[in-house]
Amino acid sequence: MQETFGSFVRERRKSYGISLRSMAAKLDLSPVYMSNIENDRRAAPAQGCLDQMAILLHLGKADRERLLDLAAKSRRDRVSADLPEYIMDREIVRTALRTAREADATDQEWRDFIDRISRRMRSSGEDSDTTA
């Protein structure tokens, strides 16, 4: 079974022993709405609620990014909420993405690129905050 936004949130919530009602109250949502989200009958809530979810669920960087990706898919957004501003603020990023699309960049080419950037981050200490 493919992971969904709802299943991701439900699994993380349960792993911290947070009841559905408690989670809903902390997010200022009704328990029915929260249940509908977790059962994929409703799309992910607005960005402010997602930010609060990430805090309540103690999500590290990778899980927070996963939350945003799954939220975008559930809302049928084209891009995760943490990316549009970065993309639109940097012409080089848009050029890189268009070039990769035109060249049909392989997963391995993207992995190599990510590895190169990750090595730079590790060597400069930029990767020290993984709980953002």
Backbone as XML, in Angstrom:
<?xml version="1.0"?>
<chain id="A" units="angstrom">
  <residue number="1" name="MET">
    <atom name="N" x="0.840" y="-1.192" z="0.000"/>
    <atom name="CA" x="0.000" y="0.000" z="0.000"/>
    <atom name="C" x="0.885" y="1.256" z="0.000"/>
  </residue>
  <residue number="2" name="GLN">
    <atom name="N" x="0.565" y="2.187" z="-0.851"/>
    <atom name="CA" x="1.357" y="3.411" z="-0.976"/>
    <atom name="C" x="1.070" y="4.361" z="0.186"/>
  </residue>
  <residue number="3" name="GLU">
    <atom name="N" x="2.117" y="4.957" z="0.712"/>
    <atom name="CA" x="1.969" y="5.917" z="1.802"/>
    <atom name="C" x="1.217" y="7.143" z="1.301"/>
  </residue>
  <residue number="4" name="THR">
    <atom name="N" x="0.290" y="7.626" z="2.117"/>
    <atom name="CA" x="-0.470" y="8.832" z="1.807"/>
    <atom name="C" x="-0.221" y="9.867" z="2.892"/>
  </residue>
  <residue number="5" name="PHE">
    <atom name="N" x="-0.682" y="11.076" z="2.644"/>
    <atom name="CA" x="-0.556" y="12.112" z="3.663"/>
    <atom name="C" x="-1.244" y="11.657" z="4.947"/>
  </residue>
  <residue number="6" name="GLY">
    <atom name="N" x="-2.464" y="11.158" z="4.826"/>
    <atom name="CA" x="-3.222" y="10.735" z="5.998"/>
    <atom name="C" x="-2.540" y="9.621" z="6.771"/>
  </residue>
  <residue number="7" name="SER">
    <atom name="N" x="-2.042" y="8.612" z="6.051"/>
    <atom name="CA" x="-1.388" y="7.489" z="6.741"/>
    <atom name="C" x="-0.091" y="7.938" z="7.407"/>
  </residue>
  <residue number="8" name="PHE">
    <atom name="N" x="0.627" y="8.848" z="6.772"/>
    <atom name="CA" x="1.860" y="9.387" z="7.347"/>
    <atom name="C" x="1.564" y="10.091" z="8.668"/>
  </residue>
  <residue number="9" name="VAL">
    <atom name="N" x="0.566" y="10.973" z="8.659"/>
    <atom name="CA" x="0.219" y="11.730" z="9.868"/>
    <atom name="C" x="-0.282" y="10.781" z="10.960"/>
  </residue>
  <residue number="10" name="ARG">
    <atom name="N" x="-1.168" y="9.861" z="10.600"/>
    <atom name="CA" x="-1.716" y="8.920" z="11.580"/>
    <atom name="C" x="-0.608" y="8.089" z="12.240"/>
  </residue>
  <residue number="11" name="GLU">
    <atom name="N" x="0.309" y="7.573" z="11.412"/>
    <atom name="CA" x="1.408" y="6.752" z="11.937"/>
    <atom name="C" x="2.278" y="7.550" z="12.893"/>
  </residue>
  <residue number="12" name="ARG">
    <atom name="N" x="2.648" y="8.770" z="12.509"/>
    <atom name="CA" x="3.501" y="9.598" z="13.366"/>
    <atom name="C" x="2.765" y="9.994" z="14.643"/>
  </residue>
  <residue number="13" name="ARG">
    <atom name="N" x="1.494" y="10.358" z="14.516"/>
    <atom name="CA" x="0.700" y="10.750" z="15.687"/>
    <atom name="C" x="0.640" y="9.602" z="16.684"/>
  </residue>
  <residue number="14" name="LYS">
    <atom name="N" x="0.332" y="8.412" z="16.205"/>
    <atom name="CA" x="0.229" y="7.244" z="17.081"/>
    <atom name="C" x="1.573" y="6.892" z="17.709"/>
  </residue>
  <residue number="15" name="SER">
    <atom name="N" x="2.654" y="7.080" z="16.954"/>
    <atom name="CA" x="3.976" y="6.737" z="17.498"/>
    <atom name="C" x="4.342" y="7.616" z="18.699"/>
  </residue>
  <residue number="16" name="TYR">
    <atom name="N" x="3.743" y="8.794" z="18.798"/>
    <atom name="CA" x="3.981" y="9.678" z="19.944"/>
    <atom name="C" x="2.871" y="9.579" z="20.978"/>
  </residue>
  <residue number="17" name="GLY">
    <atom name="N" x="1.932" y="8.647" z="20.759"/>
    <atom name="CA" x="0.860" y="8.450" z="21.727"/>
    <atom name="C" x="-0.101" y="9.618" z="21.829"/>
  </residue>
  <residue number="18" name="ILE">
    <atom name="N" x="-0.243" y="10.354" z="20.745"/>
    <atom name="CA" x="-1.157" y="11.499" z="20.728"/>
    <atom name="C" x="-2.504" y="11.012" z="20.202"/>
  </residue>
  <residue number="19" name="SER">
    <atom name="N" x="-3.563" y="11.277" z="20.949"/>
    <atom name="CA" x="-4.890" y="10.869" z="20.485"/>
    <atom name="C" x="-5.326" y="11.754" z="19.324"/>
  </residue>
  <residue number="20" name="LEU">
    <atom name="N" x="-6.247" y="11.226" z="18.545"/>
    <atom name="CA" x="-6.769" y="11.997" z="17.417"/>
    <atom name="C" x="-7.431" y="13.272" z="17.924"/>
  </residue>
  <residue number="21" name="ARG">
    <atom name="N" x="-8.210" y="13.156" z="18.994"/>
    <atom name="CA" x="-8.892" y="14.341" z="19.547"/>
    <atom name="C" x="-7.896" y="15.384" z="20.041"/>
  </residue>
  <residue number="22" name="SER">
    <atom name="N" x="-6.853" y="14.938" z="20.693"/>
    <atom name="CA" x="-5.833" y="15.860" z="21.196"/>
    <atom name="C" x="-5.115" y="16.559" z="20.041"/>
  </residue>
  <residue number="23" name="MET">
    <atom name="N" x="-4.763" y="15.790" z="19.032"/>
    <atom name="CA" x="-4.090" y="16.366" z="17.862"/>
    <atom name="C" x="-4.992" y="17.399" z="17.204"/>
  </residue>
  <residue number="24" name="ALA">
    <atom name="N" x="-6.264" y="17.047" z="17.013"/>
    <atom name="CA" x="-7.213" y="17.972" z="16.393"/>
    <atom name="C" x="-7.314" y="19.261" z="17.207"/>
  </residue>
  <residue number="25" name="ALA">
    <atom name="N" x="-7.422" y="19.134" z="18.524"/>
    <atom name="CA" x="-7.544" y="20.315" z="19.390"/>
    <atom name="C" x="-6.313" y="21.208" z="19.280"/>
  </residue>
  <residue number="26" name="LYS">
    <atom name="N" x="-5.118" y="20.586" z="19.278"/>
    <atom name="CA" x="-3.885" y="21.366" z="19.189"/>
    <atom name="C" x="-3.747" y="22.080" z="17.845"/>
  </residue>
  <residue number="27" name="LEU">
    <atom name="N" x="-4.400" y="21.524" z="16.819"/>
    <atom name="CA" x="-4.344" y="22.135" z="15.483"/>
    <atom name="C" x="-5.553" y="23.026" z="15.212"/>
  </residue>
  <residue number="28" name="ASP">
    <atom name="N" x="-6.448" y="23.139" z="16.198"/>
    <atom name="CA" x="-7.680" y="23.911" z="16.068"/>
    <atom name="C" x="-8.538" y="23.376" z="14.915"/>
  </residue>
  <residue number="29" name="LEU">
    <atom name="N" x="-8.617" y="22.039" z="14.838"/>
    <atom name="CA" x="-9.443" y="21.359" z="13.849"/>
    <atom name="C" x="-10.470" y="20.517" z="14.592"/>
  </residue>
  <residue number="30" name="SER">
    <atom name="N" x="-11.567" y="20.200" z="13.944"/>
    <atom name="CA" x="-12.524" y="19.287" z="14.566"/>
    <atom name="C" x="-11.984" y="17.862" z="14.474"/>
  </residue>
  <residue number="31" name="PRO">
    <atom name="N" x="-12.326" y="17.017" z="15.449"/>
    <atom name="CA" x="-11.891" y="15.618" z="15.379"/>
    <atom name="C" x="-12.377" y="14.915" z="14.113"/>
  </residue>
  <residue number="32" name="VAL">
    <atom name="N" x="-13.560" y="15.247" z="13.652"/>
    <atom name="CA" x="-14.085" y="14.640" z="12.422"/>
    <atom name="C" x="-13.221" y="15.037" z="11.229"/>
  </residue>
  <residue number="33" name="TYR">
    <atom name="N" x="-12.868" y="16.311" z="11.150"/>
    <atom name="CA" x="-12.000" y="16.776" z="10.057"/>
    <atom name="C" x="-10.640" y="16.091" z="10.127"/>
  </residue>
  <residue number="34" name="MET">
    <atom name="N" x="-10.084" y="15.972" z="11.342"/>
    <atom name="CA" x="-8.788" y="15.307" z="11.519"/>
    <atom name="C" x="-8.886" y="13.844" z="11.090"/>
  </residue>
  <residue number="35" name="SER">
    <atom name="N" x="-9.956" y="13.174" z="11.463"/>
    <atom name="CA" x="-10.170" y="11.787" z="11.064"/>
    <atom name="C" x="-10.280" y="11.674" z="9.549"/>
  </residue>
  <residue number="36" name="ASN">
    <atom name="N" x="-10.996" y="12.599" z="8.939"/>
    <atom name="CA" x="-11.129" y="12.584" z="7.479"/>
    <atom name="C" x="-9.778" y="12.782" z="6.789"/>
  </residue>
  <residue number="37" name="ILE">
    <atom name="N" x="-8.936" y="13.620" z="7.353"/>
    <atom name="CA" x="-7.588" y="13.818" z="6.809"/>
    <atom name="C" x="-6.810" y="12.503" z="6.897"/>
  </residue>
  <residue number="38" name="GLU">
    <atom name="N" x="-6.803" y="11.907" z="8.082"/>
    <atom name="CA" x="-6.027" y="10.682" z="8.288"/>
    <atom name="C" x="-6.539" y="9.506" z="7.467"/>
  </residue>
  <residue number="39" name="ASN">
    <atom name="N" x="-7.807" y="9.536" z="7.107"/>
    <atom name="CA" x="-8.383" y="8.458" z="6.305"/>
    <atom name="C" x="-8.488" y="8.831" z="4.825"/>
  </residue>
  <residue number="40" name="ASP">
    <atom name="N" x="-7.788" y="9.892" z="4.452"/>
    <atom name="CA" x="-7.683" y="10.337" z="3.056"/>
    <atom name="C" x="-9.028" y="10.682" z="2.422"/>
  </residue>
  <residue number="41" name="ARG">
    <atom name="N" x="-9.958" y="11.130" z="3.262"/>
    <atom name="CA" x="-11.235" y="11.621" z="2.734"/>
    <atom name="C" x="-11.196" y="13.133" z="2.542"/>
  </residue>
  <residue number="42" name="ARG">
    <atom name="N" x="-10.166" y="13.773" z="3.100"/>
    <atom name="CA" x="-9.939" y="15.212" z="2.939"/>
    <atom name="C" x="-8.474" y="15.413" z="2.613"/>
  </residue>
  <residue number="43" name="ALA">
    <atom name="N" x="-8.210" y="16.437" z="1.838"/>
    <atom name="CA" x="-6.822" y="16.778" z="1.484"/>
    <atom name="C" x="-6.133" y="17.410" z="2.688"/>
  </residue>
  <residue number="44" name="ALA">
    <atom name="N" x="-4.838" y="17.535" z="2.568"/>
    <atom name="CA" x="-4.039" y="18.158" z="3.621"/>
    <atom name="C" x="-4.528" y="19.577" z="3.892"/>
  </residue>
  <residue number="45" name="PRO">
    <atom name="N" x="-4.407" y="20.016" z="5.146"/>
    <atom name="CA" x="-4.826" y="21.384" z="5.488"/>
    <atom name="C" x="-3.826" y="22.431" z="4.990"/>
  </residue>
  <residue number="46" name="ALA">
    <atom name="N" x="-4.097" y="23.674" z="5.320"/>
    <atom name="CA" x="-3.275" y="24.806" z="4.888"/>
    <atom name="C" x="-1.866" y="24.744" z="5.482"/>
  </residue>
  <residue number="47" name="GLN">
    <atom name="N" x="-0.967" y="25.511" z="4.910"/>
    <atom name="CA" x="0.447" y="25.490" z="5.285"/>
    <atom name="C" x="0.677" y="25.764" z="6.766"/>
  </residue>
  <residue number="48" name="GLY">
    <atom name="N" x="-0.036" y="26.707" z="7.345"/>
    <atom name="CA" x="0.143" y="27.002" z="8.768"/>
    <atom name="C" x="-0.144" y="25.788" z="9.634"/>
  </residue>
  <residue number="49" name="CYS">
    <atom name="N" x="-1.155" y="25.048" z="9.277"/>
    <atom name="CA" x="-1.507" y="23.830" z="10.003"/>
    <atom name="C" x="-0.430" y="22.765" z="9.794"/>
  </residue>
  <residue number="50" name="LEU">
    <atom name="N" x="0.113" y="22.675" z="8.587"/>
    <atom name="CA" x="1.197" y="21.721" z="8.316"/>
    <atom name="C" x="2.430" y="22.049" z="9.152"/>
  </residue>
  <residue number="51" name="ASP">
    <atom name="N" x="2.746" y="23.322" z="9.268"/>
    <atom name="CA" x="3.891" y="23.737" z="10.087"/>
    <atom name="C" x="3.688" y="23.312" z="11.541"/>
  </residue>
  <residue number="52" name="GLN">
    <atom name="N" x="2.472" y="23.513" z="12.045"/>
    <atom name="CA" x="2.167" y="23.130" z="13.426"/>
    <atom name="C" x="2.211" y="21.607" z="13.581"/>
  </residue>
  <residue number="53" name="MET">
    <atom name="N" x="1.719" y="20.879" z="12.583"/>
    <atom name="CA" x="1.782" y="19.412" z="12.613"/>
    <atom name="C" x="3.224" y="18.938" z="12.732"/>
  </residue>
  <residue number="54" name="ALA">
    <atom name="N" x="4.095" y="19.539" z="11.937"/>
    <atom name="CA" x="5.503" y="19.149" z="11.944"/>
    <atom name="C" x="6.109" y="19.320" z="13.341"/>
  </residue>
  <residue number="55" name="ILE">
    <atom name="N" x="5.715" y="20.369" z="14.028"/>
    <atom name="CA" x="6.208" y="20.608" z="15.382"/>
    <atom name="C" x="5.628" y="19.584" z="16.345"/>
  </residue>
  <residue number="56" name="LEU">
    <atom name="N" x="4.313" y="19.391" z="16.297"/>
    <atom name="CA" x="3.649" y="18.457" z="17.211"/>
    <atom name="C" x="4.137" y="17.020" z="17.022"/>
  </residue>
  <residue number="57" name="LEU">
    <atom name="N" x="4.479" y="16.674" z="15.792"/>
    <atom name="CA" x="4.920" y="15.314" z="15.488"/>
    <atom name="C" x="6.442" y="15.164" z="15.574"/>
  </residue>
  <residue number="58" name="HIS">
    <atom name="N" x="7.126" y="16.226" z="16.004"/>
    <atom name="CA" x="8.583" y="16.200" z="16.195"/>
    <atom name="C" x="9.311" y="15.747" z="14.924"/>
  </residue>
  <residue number="59" name="LEU">
    <atom name="N" x="8.888" y="16.287" z="13.791"/>
    <atom name="CA" x="9.470" y="15.848" z="12.530"/>
    <atom name="C" x="10.826" y="16.497" z="12.290"/>
  </residue>
  <residue number="60" name="GLY">
    <atom name="N" x="11.779" y="15.684" z="11.929"/>
    <atom name="CA" x="13.077" y="16.180" z="11.506"/>
    <atom name="C" x="12.982" y="16.675" z="10.075"/>
  </residue>
  <residue number="61" name="LYS">
    <atom name="N" x="14.070" y="17.118" z="9.546"/>
    <atom name="CA" x="14.103" y="17.708" z="8.203"/>
    <atom name="C" x="13.537" y="16.772" z="7.138"/>
  </residue>
  <residue number="62" name="ALA">
    <atom name="N" x="14.002" y="15.535" z="7.104"/>
    <atom name="CA" x="13.558" y="14.591" z="6.059"/>
    <atom name="C" x="12.070" y="14.285" z="6.190"/>
  </residue>
  <residue number="63" name="ASP">
    <atom name="N" x="11.591" y="14.063" z="7.417"/>
    <atom name="CA" x="10.170" y="13.770" z="7.602"/>
    <atom name="C" x="9.301" y="14.996" z="7.331"/>
  </residue>
  <residue number="64" name="ARG">
    <atom name="N" x="9.814" y="16.180" z="7.648"/>
    <atom name="CA" x="9.051" y="17.404" z="7.345"/>
    <atom name="C" x="8.910" y="17.564" z="5.831"/>
  </residue>
  <residue number="65" name="GLU">
    <atom name="N" x="9.982" y="17.305" z="5.107"/>
    <atom name="CA" x="9.917" y="17.377" z="3.646"/>
    <atom name="C" x="8.954" y="16.329" z="3.101"/>
  </residue>
  <residue number="66" name="ARG">
    <atom name="N" x="8.955" y="15.137" z="3.698"/>
    <atom name="CA" x="8.017" y="14.080" z="3.280"/>
    <atom name="C" x="6.586" y="14.530" z="3.536"/>
  </residue>
  <residue number="67" name="LEU">
    <atom name="N" x="6.333" y="15.139" z="4.708"/>
    <atom name="CA" x="5.011" y="15.669" z="5.033"/>
    <atom name="C" x="4.552" y="16.653" z="3.959"/>
  </residue>
  <residue number="68" name="LEU">
    <atom name="N" x="5.434" y="17.569" z="3.573"/>
    <atom name="CA" x="5.083" y="18.577" z="2.570"/>
    <atom name="C" x="4.842" y="17.957" z="1.201"/>
  </residue>
  <residue number="69" name="ASP">
    <atom name="N" x="5.653" y="16.960" z="0.836"/>
    <atom name="CA" x="5.458" y="16.282" z="-0.452"/>
    <atom name="C" x="4.124" y="15.549" z="-0.482"/>
  </residue>
  <residue number="70" name="LEU">
    <atom name="N" x="3.823" y="14.828" z="0.580"/>
    <atom name="CA" x="2.559" y="14.087" z="0.640"/>
    <atom name="C" x="1.365" y="15.037" z="0.697"/>
  </residue>
  <residue number="71" name="ALA">
    <atom name="N" x="1.525" y="16.169" z="1.388"/>
    <atom name="CA" x="0.452" y="17.175" z="1.438"/>
    <atom name="C" x="0.174" y="17.708" z="0.040"/>
  </residue>
  <residue number="72" name="ALA">
    <atom name="N" x="1.227" y="18.014" z="-0.699"/>
    <atom name="CA" x="1.060" y="18.525" z="-2.064"/>
    <atom name="C" x="0.340" y="17.507" z="-2.941"/>
  </residue>
  <residue number="73" name="LYS">
    <atom name="N" x="0.714" y="16.242" z="-2.809"/>
    <atom name="CA" x="0.045" y="15.195" z="-3.584"/>
    <atom name="C" x="-1.423" y="15.077" z="-3.200"/>
  </residue>
  <residue number="74" name="SER">
    <atom name="N" x="-1.719" y="15.182" z="-1.913"/>
    <atom name="CA" x="-3.108" y="15.036" z="-1.472"/>
    <atom name="C" x="-3.975" y="16.186" z="-1.971"/>
  </residue>
  <residue number="75" name="ARG">
    <atom name="N" x="-3.356" y="17.360" z="-2.120"/>
    <atom name="CA" x="-4.088" y="18.535" z="-2.614"/>
    <atom name="C" x="-3.971" y="18.673" z="-4.120"/>
  </residue>
  <residue number="76" name="ARG">
    <atom name="N" x="-3.252" y="17.742" z="-4.702"/>
    <atom name="CA" x="-3.000" y="17.765" z="-6.147"/>
    <atom name="C" x="-2.265" y="19.038" z="-6.579"/>
  </residue>
  <residue number="77" name="ASP">
    <atom name="N" x="-1.458" y="19.574" z="-5.625"/>
    <atom name="CA" x="-0.583" y="20.698" z="-5.946"/>
    <atom name="C" x="0.500" y="20.188" z="-6.885"/>
  </residue>
  <residue number="78" name="ARG">
    <atom name="N" x="1.081" y="21.061" z="-7.617"/>
    <atom name="CA" x="2.124" y="20.653" z="-8.540"/>
    <atom name="C" x="3.498" y="20.595" z="-7.878"/>
  </residue>
  <residue number="79" name="VAL">
    <atom name="N" x="3.710" y="21.389" z="-6.824"/>
    <atom name="CA" x="5.016" y="21.457" z="-6.161"/>
    <atom name="C" x="4.793" y="21.583" z="-4.660"/>
  </residue>
  <residue number="80" name="SER">
    <atom name="N" x="5.624" y="20.926" z="-3.876"/>
    <atom name="CA" x="5.532" y="21.013" z="-2.414"/>
    <atom name="C" x="5.655" y="22.458" z="-1.947"/>
  </residue>
  <residue number="81" name="ALA">
    <atom name="N" x="4.983" y="22.761" z="-0.858"/>
    <atom name="CA" x="4.870" y="24.138" z="-0.374"/>
    <atom name="C" x="6.200" y="24.799" z="-0.031"/>
  </residue>
  <residue number="82" name="ASP">
    <atom name="N" x="7.224" y="24.029" z="0.271"/>
    <atom name="CA" x="8.501" y="24.625" z="0.639"/>
    <atom name="C" x="9.369" y="24.958" z="-0.576"/>
  </residue>
  <residue number="83" name="LEU">
    <atom name="N" x="8.904" y="24.685" z="-1.787"/>
    <atom name="CA" x="9.757" y="24.860" z="-2.962"/>
    <atom name="C" x="9.422" y="26.020" z="-3.906"/>
  </residue>
  <residue number="84" name="PRO">
    <atom name="N" x="8.170" y="26.424" z="-4.089"/>
    <atom name="CA" x="7.887" y="27.448" z="-5.106"/>
    <atom name="C" x="8.681" y="28.744" z="-4.960"/>
  </residue>
  <residue number="85" name="GLU">
    <atom name="N" x="8.789" y="29.258" z="-3.750"/>
    <atom name="CA" x="9.515" y="30.513" z="-3.552"/>
    <atom name="C" x="10.982" y="30.353" z="-3.945"/>
  </residue>
  <residue number="86" name="TYR">
    <atom name="N" x="11.584" y="29.242" z="-3.527"/>
    <atom name="CA" x="12.986" y="28.982" z="-3.877"/>
    <atom name="C" x="13.150" y="28.905" z="-5.398"/>
  </residue>
  <residue number="87" name="ILE">
    <atom name="N" x="12.262" y="28.203" z="-6.033"/>
    <atom name="CA" x="12.329" y="28.056" z="-7.490"/>
    <atom name="C" x="12.132" y="29.399" z="-8.184"/>
  </residue>
  <residue number="88" name="MET">
    <atom name="N" x="11.128" y="30.134" z="-7.769"/>
    <atom name="CA" x="10.804" y="31.381" z="-8.451"/>
    <atom name="C" x="11.774" y="32.515" z="-8.128"/>
  </residue>
  <residue number="89" name="ASP">
    <atom name="N" x="12.474" y="32.432" z="-7.014"/>
    <atom name="CA" x="13.445" y="33.465" z="-6.656"/>
    <atom name="C" x="14.798" y="33.271" z="-7.337"/>
  </residue>
  <residue number="90" name="ARG">
    <atom name="N" x="15.010" y="32.120" z="-7.977"/>
    <atom name="CA" x="16.316" y="31.811" z="-8.552"/>
    <atom name="C" x="16.174" y="31.356" z="-10.006"/>
  </residue>
  <residue number="91" name="GLU">
    <atom name="N" x="16.537" y="32.226" z="-10.901"/>
    <atom name="CA" x="16.440" y="31.897" z="-12.328"/>
    <atom name="C" x="17.272" y="30.664" z="-12.673"/>
  </residue>
  <residue number="92" name="ILE">
    <atom name="N" x="18.426" y="30.519" z="-12.040"/>
    <atom name="CA" x="19.305" y="29.385" z="-12.325"/>
    <atom name="C" x="18.624" y="28.063" z="-11.983"/>
  </residue>
  <residue number="93" name="VAL">
    <atom name="N" x="17.811" y="28.056" z="-10.937"/>
    <atom name="CA" x="17.092" y="26.831" z="-10.557"/>
    <atom name="C" x="16.067" y="26.483" z="-11.633"/>
  </residue>
  <residue number="94" name="ARG">
    <atom name="N" x="15.344" y="27.495" z="-12.103"/>
    <atom name="CA" x="14.362" y="27.237" z="-13.173"/>
    <atom name="C" x="15.059" y="26.745" z="-14.431"/>
  </residue>
  <residue number="95" name="THR">
    <atom name="N" x="16.205" y="27.334" z="-14.742"/>
    <atom name="CA" x="16.976" y="26.902" z="-15.911"/>
    <atom name="C" x="17.449" y="25.466" z="-15.731"/>
  </residue>
  <residue number="96" name="ALA">
    <atom name="N" x="17.933" y="25.142" z="-14.544"/>
    <atom name="CA" x="18.414" y="23.780" z="-14.274"/>
    <atom name="C" x="17.280" y="22.770" z="-14.409"/>
  </residue>
  <residue number="97" name="LEU">
    <atom name="N" x="16.130" y="23.095" z="-13.856"/>
    <atom name="CA" x="14.991" y="22.168" z="-13.938"/>
    <atom name="C" x="14.518" y="21.982" z="-15.375"/>
  </residue>
  <residue number="98" name="ARG">
    <atom name="N" x="14.485" y="23.062" z="-16.131"/>
    <atom name="CA" x="14.061" y="22.946" z="-17.541"/>
    <atom name="C" x="15.075" y="22.155" z="-18.359"/>
  </residue>
  <residue number="99" name="THR">
    <atom name="N" x="16.356" y="22.379" z="-18.085"/>
    <atom name="CA" x="17.405" y="21.634" z="-18.789"/>
    <atom name="C" x="17.310" y="20.152" z="-18.448"/>
  </residue>
  <residue number="100" name="ALA">
    <atom name="N" x="17.108" y="19.843" z="-17.173"/>
    <atom name="CA" x="16.977" y="18.442" z="-16.748"/>
    <atom name="C" x="15.764" y="17.797" z="-17.399"/>
  </residue>
  <residue number="101" name="ARG">
    <atom name="N" x="14.679" y="18.545" z="-17.493"/>
    <atom name="CA" x="13.473" y="18.013" z="-18.145"/>
    <atom name="C" x="13.729" y="17.738" z="-19.612"/>
  </residue>
  <residue number="102" name="GLU">
    <atom name="N" x="14.333" y="18.708" z="-20.295"/>
    <atom name="CA" x="14.608" y="18.552" z="-21.728"/>
    <atom name="C" x="15.567" y="17.397" z="-21.996"/>
  </residue>
  <residue number="103" name="ALA">
    <atom name="N" x="16.542" y="17.227" z="-21.115"/>
    <atom name="CA" x="17.536" y="16.162" z="-21.281"/>
    <atom name="C" x="17.029" y="14.833" z="-20.722"/>
  </residue>
  <residue number="104" name="ASP">
    <atom name="N" x="15.853" y="14.866" z="-20.084"/>
    <atom name="CA" x="15.312" y="13.692" z="-19.410"/>
    <atom name="C" x="16.365" y="13.119" z="-18.461"/>
  </residue>
  <residue number="105" name="ALA">
    <atom name="N" x="16.828" y="13.976" z="-17.544"/>
    <atom name="CA" x="17.874" y="13.593" z="-16.591"/>
    <atom name="C" x="17.484" y="12.308" z="-15.867"/>
  </residue>
  <residue number="106" name="THR">
    <atom name="N" x="18.453" y="11.437" z="-15.705"/>
    <atom name="CA" x="18.205" y="10.158" z="-15.048"/>
    <atom name="C" x="18.227" y="10.324" z="-13.537"/>
  </residue>
  <residue number="107" name="ASP">
    <atom name="N" x="17.689" y="9.347" z="-12.840"/>
    <atom name="CA" x="17.746" y="9.367" z="-11.376"/>
    <atom name="C" x="19.197" y="9.397" z="-10.912"/>
  </residue>
  <residue number="108" name="GLN">
    <atom name="N" x="20.062" y="8.669" z="-11.599"/>
    <atom name="CA" x="21.470" y="8.644" z="-11.207"/>
    <atom name="C" x="22.114" y="10.025" z="-11.365"/>
  </residue>
  <residue number="109" name="GLU">
    <atom name="N" x="21.784" y="10.743" z="-12.427"/>
    <atom name="CA" x="22.319" y="12.100" z="-12.606"/>
    <atom name="C" x="21.847" y="13.006" z="-11.473"/>
  </residue>
  <residue number="110" name="TRP">
    <atom name="N" x="20.578" y="12.879" z="-11.056"/>
    <atom name="CA" x="20.069" y="13.673" z="-9.943"/>
    <atom name="C" x="20.739" y="13.253" z="-8.635"/>
  </residue>
  <residue number="111" name="ARG">
    <atom name="N" x="20.941" y="11.941" z="-8.420"/>
    <atom name="CA" x="21.621" y="11.471" z="-7.203"/>
    <atom name="C" x="23.037" y="12.029" z="-7.139"/>
  </residue>
  <residue number="112" name="ASP">
    <atom name="N" x="23.744" y="12.012" z="-8.270"/>
    <atom name="CA" x="25.104" y="12.551" z="-8.305"/>
    <atom name="C" x="25.109" y="14.032" z="-7.923"/>
  </residue>
  <residue number="113" name="PHE">
    <atom name="N" x="24.154" y="14.780" z="-8.455"/>
    <atom name="CA" x="24.034" y="16.205" z="-8.140"/>
    <atom name="C" x="23.756" y="16.395" z="-6.648"/>
  </residue>
  <residue number="114" name="ILE">
    <atom name="N" x="22.809" y="15.641" z="-6.115"/>
    <atom name="CA" x="22.464" y="15.743" z="-4.698"/>
    <atom name="C" x="23.658" y="15.361" z="-3.827"/>
  </residue>
  <residue number="115" name="ASP">
    <atom name="N" x="24.359" y="14.304" z="-4.202"/>
    <atom name="CA" x="25.544" y="13.883" z="-3.440"/>
    <atom name="C" x="26.606" y="14.978" z="-3.414"/>
  </residue>
  <residue number="116" name="ARG">
    <atom name="N" x="26.825" y="15.625" z="-4.551"/>
    <atom name="CA" x="27.832" y="16.689" z="-4.631"/>
    <atom name="C" x="27.454" y="17.854" z="-3.707"/>
  </residue>
  <residue number="117" name="ILE">
    <atom name="N" x="26.200" y="18.256" z="-3.725"/>
    <atom name="CA" x="25.743" y="19.354" z="-2.870"/>
    <atom name="C" x="25.795" y="18.933" z="-1.401"/>
  </residue>
  <residue number="118" name="SER">
    <atom name="N" x="25.388" y="17.692" z="-1.110"/>
    <atom name="CA" x="25.409" y="17.196" z="0.273"/>
    <atom name="C" x="26.826" y="17.160" z="0.829"/>
  </residue>
  <residue number="119" name="ARG">
    <atom name="N" x="27.790" y="16.748" z="-0.002"/>
    <atom name="CA" x="29.193" y="16.739" z="0.455"/>
    <atom name="C" x="29.646" y="18.152" z="0.791"/>
  </residue>
  <residue number="120" name="ARG">
    <atom name="N" x="29.267" y="19.125" z="-0.021"/>
    <atom name="CA" x="29.623" y="20.518" z="0.245"/>
    <atom name="C" x="29.001" y="20.979" z="1.560"/>
  </residue>
  <residue number="121" name="MET">
    <atom name="N" x="27.755" y="20.615" z="1.794"/>
    <atom name="CA" x="27.083" y="21.009" z="3.034"/>
    <atom name="C" x="27.776" y="20.399" z="4.248"/>
  </residue>
  <residue number="122" name="ARG">
    <atom name="N" x="28.122" y="19.121" z="4.161"/>
    <atom name="CA" x="28.799" y="18.450" z="5.285"/>
    <atom name="C" x="30.159" y="19.076" z="5.557"/>
  </residue>
  <residue number="123" name="SER">
    <atom name="N" x="30.886" y="19.376" z="4.495"/>
    <atom name="CA" x="32.239" y="19.928" z="4.697"/>
    <atom name="C" x="32.204" y="21.341" z="5.252"/>
  </residue>
  <residue number="124" name="SER">
    <atom name="N" x="31.118" y="22.058" z="4.996"/>
    <atom name="CA" x="31.038" y="23.434" z="5.513"/>
    <atom name="C" x="30.204" y="23.524" z="6.783"/>
  </residue>
  <residue number="125" name="GLY">
    <atom name="N" x="29.653" y="22.375" z="7.240"/>
    <atom name="CA" x="28.875" y="22.381" z="8.464"/>
    <atom name="C" x="27.449" y="22.876" z="8.288"/>
  </residue>
  <residue number="126" name="GLU">
    <atom name="N" x="26.998" y="23.067" z="7.043"/>
    <atom name="CA" x="25.655" y="23.576" z="6.792"/>
    <atom name="C" x="24.576" y="22.574" z="7.146"/>
  </residue>
  <residue number="127" name="ASP">
    <atom name="N" x="24.902" y="21.294" z="7.254"/>
    <atom name="CA" x="23.909" y="20.257" z="7.469"/>
    <atom name="C" x="23.696" y="19.957" z="8.953"/>
  </residue>
  <residue number="128" name="SER">
    <atom name="N" x="24.123" y="20.850" z="9.845"/>
    <atom name="CA" x="24.061" y="20.569" z="11.271"/>
    <atom name="C" x="22.651" y="20.640" z="11.817"/>
  </residue>
  <residue number="129" name="ASP">
    <atom name="N" x="21.739" y="21.404" z="11.213"/>
    <atom name="CA" x="20.372" y="21.530" z="11.708"/>
    <atom name="C" x="19.454" y="20.626" z="10.909"/>
  </residue>
  <residue number="130" name="THR">
    <atom name="N" x="19.266" y="19.405" z="11.387"/>
    <atom name="CA" x="18.411" y="18.465" z="10.673"/>
    <atom name="C" x="17.030" y="18.364" z="11.265"/>
  </residue>
  <residue number="131" name="THR">
    <atom name="N" x="16.703" y="19.208" z="12.227"/>
    <atom name="CA" x="15.371" y="19.152" z="12.834"/>
    <atom name="C" x="14.518" y="20.336" z="12.439"/>
  </residue>
  <residue number="132" name="ALA">
    <atom name="N" x="14.930" y="21.076" z="11.427"/>
    <atom name="CA" x="14.176" y="22.263" z="11.016"/>
    <atom name="C" x="12.813" y="21.908" z="10.512"/>
  </residue>
</chain>
